[in-house]
Amino acid sequence: MKKLLLALILSLTVAFVAACGSGDESKLSKLQEEGKVTIGFANEKPYAYEENGELKGAAVDIAKAVFAELGVEEVESELLEFGQLISGLNAGQFDVITAGMAIKPDRCENAAFGEPEMMYGEGLVVQSGNPLNLESYEDIANNPEVTVAVMQGATENDFLKDAGVDPDQILSVPDIPASIAAVQSGRADATTATQFTLQDAFESAGTDELEFVESFQQPDVDGVPSYGAAAFNLDDTELLDAYNEALADLKADGTVAELLEQNGFSAQMNVVPDEITTEKICNGEI
């Protein structure tokens, strides 16, 4: 009886150890076996967005190219609000986030970021004529009457606070179209987001009631410029390593620069220098 009990305990222990050690490997193998990956994204053009039922954008195109190198050709997508992406990733709703999400030390505690794929600055949209003369985050901080609409979970929330903007001045909205609508309706005096996203949203609005601030001064805060990357569950280290290896090859042969240019980015301004790494950004060195 004792021998039988000992054998049972040993068998369960081996099975538990095997399960713990194989979960990461099985994720990559599962994707390759099925030939399909599920991507989580937020509608934020030109990083990731849906158009006529098709998932598009610079971050999406890069992810598709990387996964194709890994033998995963089919892509499914799930749309969430930006602030829900990491929690959705950790809940297993999808395999990877490709939303041009900026790598930040606090985010690195909850998600495993791939190596940076793009770099970008910030932008500001105000009411036509810029009646409050807003050209920087400091201008917003210096006028407590100003309300600025910002997408929930976006890095701009921290940038504004770091620049001295009172949290009570920040109107939280679910997405970029809502932030544009807030300014257009007068609920907010300004909105801020990454430069290309905001400029595209401004142009898409097609209204003379708004103005894109060409003289906007980039904030002197940690995290600017921002470095966007795909993000994975912290447990998926093998998948992350495989993604990074394939990404490095696509950077080296010019594919990443080409995909950025095809989506309106500049290869000169938005390609990430080789010395910028996710490890350095997560550690707060950059």
Disulfide bonds with the S-S distance in Angstrom:
Cys108-Cys282 1.98
